[in-house]
């Protein structure tokens, strides 16, 4: 993107000359004849530099400078001054102008001052983003971890959507953290004190989706049922929106139209956060998704990158997971050897961050001496887990979660899971789970 500069000068010849000079040096130039016009075009997220003449009618350069700094005290403003206005230019510097240039000036001098001012503005905006990110990441609620550029980009977008009312589409493969991102938007932003209702479309049979989402065939405001009614005044997370049949997609789009129509006050006011594992535009081409609903969500969507595209994040993420899980269980976090780290980085992680976290939990609970038997290997990285593998992992996670919540009390685990004592013992032996590890997590 070309760097931007705003030029404010009431003399057409000066404006035209500066515009031509700057555009030849690949600057995007917005030129204004009056201070009022320039001020109306400015926002606090303006990433460029303002060049303003001091002597202008109605609203002069000094008044413009004060108005700009009142809008954003870290805006970079360069003042243009004649020979007799040096004292005024010095006063402008005292008020907060970046620099002043005395007419006539050389092109090289102008470009040098402009480049330095632009770099300073870029640094200001970068520091603001870092402070926002630090505040969100260090506060309560979910965090989006990683230093890969795609993750940083997603985090910036999520930070923006925290403070808006826009509907959001989160796109990514399974296990990339779409639901976590949805909670990040909700829990850290202006909607944090409102309900967040979840509908997992892929878990429901088709014939129950209409009843669950809308409350039935009647308009949702008429029957006072369904997830849309329950989420009134808050957010509804529709996980796996591509699993909605097209008639329900069309009905959801009609709801959005009514919701955004101030002349239809009966409609519940629900912010929609939806997720999909697929490119919805491609599904539209295959006639598997409603075009209007797709277009609505594509205006505000965030891509969650797969773990295989962010290899540098694997080890830091894994270490964060092991520390967190070990702390929860009240045991010491294990350390990874260099060969183990190499195997983690060589694996393709088809289950993405979710698979990485499950593997971290196995390391914490099983111990390093048993890790190698369960470790992912580079030779099998292209193979997806079998049904048996997935069922076994699911069983392991259910048992681990129940043991943790009940502090290793097997009787309570039996009752919750409906298992005979011998069956529970057999499954714990199969997954190498020790109740003592879970007892320690309660202290």
N, C-alpha and C positions, 0 to 999 in steps of 0.2 A: 504494500500500500504506500502511495506517495505521502510524504510528510506534508502537513497542512499549515498554511499561514493565512491570517486575516490581515488585510491591508486597509487602513482607514485614513483617507485623505480627501479633502474637499476639492482638490485641484485635479481635474481629469487627466492632464498630461502626466502628472506625477504618478497617479494610480496606474495608468496604462503602461508607463515605462517600467515601473516596479513589477507589475504583473508579468510583462513579457520577460524581464530579466529572471525572475524567480521560476517561471515555467520552463525556461531553457535549462535551468539547473534541476529540473524534475521535482519542483514543489507544486503542490495543489494550492491554488490561490483563490481566495474569496475576497473580492474587493468591494468596499462600501464607501459612499460619498459622505455619509453622516455617522456620527457616533451612535445615534439612536438605532440605526439599522444594524450596525455591528453588534451592539449590546443585545438586541433581540435574537441574534443568531447564536449566542453563546450559551453553553451549559457547563456544569461543573465537570463533566467528563470530557471536555474538549482537550484533545491531545496535542494541539499545535501551539503556535506562537502568534501574538498580536503585535502588529507594527502600526503605531498611531501617530499622526501628526499632532503637535501641541496646539497650533493655531487653527482652530476650526470654528465656524459660527454656531450659535445656539448652544451646543454642548461641546466644549473644547476638550483637548486631549487630557488635561489634568482631571477634569470632571469624569471623563470616560475611564481613566485609570482608577479613580476611587471607586467607581461603580463596579468595575471588573473585579477589583480586589475585595469588594464587599461580597461579591458572588463567590469568589474563590481566592483566598489570600495567597495561594501558591501558583496562580496563573502567571505566565511569563509574558511581560509587556515591554516592547522596545519603543522608545519615544523618538520621533523625528523632530529635530529642532533647527531653527536658523541661527545665524551667528549671534544675534542679539538676545537669544533665549537661553543662554547657557545656565544662568542662575535658576531659571524655571526648571530646566532639565535636571539640575542637581537636586532641586526640591522633589522632583518626580522620583529620583533614585532613593531619596530619604523615605518617601511614602511607600516604596516597594516595587518600583519599576526594575526590570532586569538590567537595562542599560539604555543609553541614549546615543543616537547617531546624528552628527552635525551635517547639515546640508552645505555644500554638495559633498557626496561621499562616493567612494570607489565601490565597484561591484564586489571585489574581493573582501573588503571590510564588511560590507553588508552581509555577505554569505557567511563569513566567519562568526560574526555576532549571532546571526540567526541560528546557525548550527549549534552553537554552545547553549543558546536558550532552549532550543528544541530538545537537546540531550538532557538538560536539567528538568524540563517538564516531563519527559519520559521517565526519569528516575523518580520524580514525585508520584506519578500515577502508579508505577511499579511498587513503590513502598506502601502506598495506600492499599493496593490489592493484597500485599503480603500481610499487612496488619489485619485486614478483614479476614483473610484465610487463617491467620494465627488465632484470632478471636473465635472463629467458628470451630477450628480444630481442637482448641484447648477447652472449650466449654462443654457442658453436659450434652449427652445425646450422641448419635452415631457420627463417625468420622470417615472421611474418604482419604485413604492413605496411598502414597506413592509419589514419586518424583518424575515419572516419565512425562514428556510434553503432552501426550494425549490425556493423561490423568489430570495434569495441571489445567488443561483447557476445560475438561469436564467440570473440574472443581470451580473454576471461574464462572462457568455457565450456571452451575447449581447455586452458587452464591448470588447471582443475579436473580434467579427465580425464587430465592428465599423471600425477597422483598416485593414481589409482584403478585398479582391475582391471576396471572396467565395460566391456562391449562398447559401441562407439560407431558411430553412423550419421552420415555427413557428406552433406548434401543441397545440391545447387546445380547450376546450369547448367554446360555444358562450359566449361573454362577458368577457373573461379572459384577454383581452388586447393585442390580437395578432397584430392588426393594430397599436396600440400605440407602441408596441415593434419594429415593422418595422420602424416606424418613429424615434424611439430612435436610431436604428442602423444607419439610414440615416442622421439624423440631427446632431448627435454628432461626426461623424467620418469623414474619408477621402473623403466620397462621398457627404458631406453636401452642396457643391456648385454646384452639378449637379441636374438635374430634377428628381423628384420622381413621376412617372405616376402610376395611380391605375386602375386595372381592377377588378370589383366585379363580379365574375363568376355566383354567385347564383341569381343575379338580372337580368341577360340577358337570353332571350330564346335561346335554343340550336342553332337554325339556324343563330343567329347573332354573336355567339362567334368567329367563324373563321374570319368573316369580321372585327370584332372589334380588335382581337388580332393580326392577320397576315395581315389584309387589303384585304383578298380575297384568291382565290386559287393559284394565282401566288406567287412565292417566294417574301418575303417581301421587298427585295432590288430592286425588279423589278417594284413594283407598288407604292412605296413610301407612303404607308398608313398603318394604324393599330397602335396599342399601341407599338409594338416592334420598329417600325420606330420612333415613337414620343419620345421614351425613349432612343434613341441612345446617348451613352456617359453618361448615367445616370442609374437610377434604375427603374425597373418595379415591382410593388407590385401586385401579382396575388392573390386576396383574394378568398379563397374557391376553390383551384385548383382541388379538387376532383369532382367539378361540370363540369369540362372539359370532353367532350366525349373522349374515349380512342384514336380514330384517331387523335384528336387534341393534346392529350398528347404525342403521338408518334411523331407528327410533331414538337412539342416543344422540344422534346429530340433531334431530328435531327438538330434543330436550335442550341442547345447547343453544339453539336459536331462540327458544322461549325464555331460557334463563337470562340471556343477554338482551331481552326485549323489556324495557322498563314498563311497557303497557300490559305486561302479563305478570302481575304481582303474586299470583298463586304459586308460581313455579319456585321450587326450593332453590336456594343459592348454594351451590356446591362447586368447589374447585376440583377439577379432575386431574389426577396424576396417573398416567397409564404407562404400562410397560409392554414391550414386545421383543421376542427373540429374532424377529424377521424384519426385513426392509418392507415397510408397508406400501411404498410406491411400487415395488415389484409385485406385491400381492394385488394391487389394483390392476396392473397390466394383465395378470392372470385371472382377473374377475373374481378374486377371493377376498376383496376388501372394498368397502364403500368409498368411492372417490372423494366425496364431500367431507366425510369424516377424516380421511387421510390428509386432505389438504389443511383441515383445521389444525391437526396436531403437528404437521410438519413445519408450521410457522414457529413452533417452540419445542424443539427436540434436542436431546443430549445423547451422544454416543458414548457407551461405556466400553472401553477397549478390552479385548481378551488378554489373558495373562501372558500368552505366548508372544505377544507383541511388546511386552514391557518386561523383558528378562531381568533388567537391572533392579526391578522392584521385588523379585521373588524372594531373595534372602532377607531383606529388611522386613517384608510382610511376614514371612515365616517366623522370624525372630520375635516380631511383635505378637503374633498369635501364641507362640510357646510361652512367652512371659505372662500374657494375660491369662491363659488357661491354667498355667502352673500356679499363679496367684489365686485364682478362683478355687483350685483344689488344695491350696495350702502346702504345696510342695515346691522344691527347687526347680527352676527352669533349666532344661538340658542345654548343652552347647553342641554345635555341629562341627564335625571334623571337615577338613578340606575335601576329601572324597565325597562325603555326604552332600556338601554344598554343590559340588559339581554335578551330582546325580539330580539334585533338585532343579538346577538350571537346565539340564539336558532334557528333562521331561517336558512333554507338550501341554500338560494340564488341560485335558479336554473339559474337565469340570470347572476350570478357572479358579477364582479365588475361593469359592466354596470348597472345592476339592483340596486346595492347599491348606485351608483351615482344618478340615477333617483329618488330614494327614498330620498336621501339627498336634492335634489332640491325641492321635494315636501315639505319637512320639512321647508326649508328656505322660500318658497313662501306662504305656507298655515299657518305656525305658529304652535307653540307647542300645542295650545289649540285644534287644529284640527288633530294633528298627530296621536293620538290613534285610530281614526276611520280608518285610512289608514295604520296603522302599521302592519308589518308582524307578524304573530304569530306562536308559536311553534306547535300549533295543526294543522296548514295547511301546514307545511313546506314540506311535501312529495308531495303536489299537484302542478302540473305545472299550470301557469296562463292560463285561458281560452282564446279563440279567442276574446271574448268581452273585457276581461281585457287588452289584448295586443293592441287591436285597440284603446281603451280608453287611455292607456298610450302613444301610438304613437301620438294620437291627442293632448294630454296634452303637449308633448314635442315640437310639431310643433307650437302650439299656444304660448307657453312660449318663444321659440326661436324668433318667429316673433315679439312678444311684446317687447322683450329685444332689438332686433336690431333696431326697430322703436321708441324706447323710450316711449312706451305706446300710441303712436299716432294711434288711432283706424282706421282712414281713410286709412292710409298707410297699416295697417294690412289687412283691407278689400280688398284693391286692390291687394295685393300680393297673398292672399289666395282665392280670388274670392268668398267672402262671403257677403251675405246681412247683413246690420247692425244688424237687429234683430237676425239673426242666430249667428253672432259673439257674441252678448251679451248673448245669451242663452248658447253657448258653454263655455264662460268665467264663467258664473254663475255655470254651471255644474262642472267645474274644480276648482271653487273657486279662480279664478285669478282676481287680482285687478290691473287696469292699473296704479294706483298711485305708486305701488311698482316698476314698470318698469320705470316710470318717474324719480324716485329718483336715479336710477342706472346711469343716464346720467350726474349727477352733480359731 
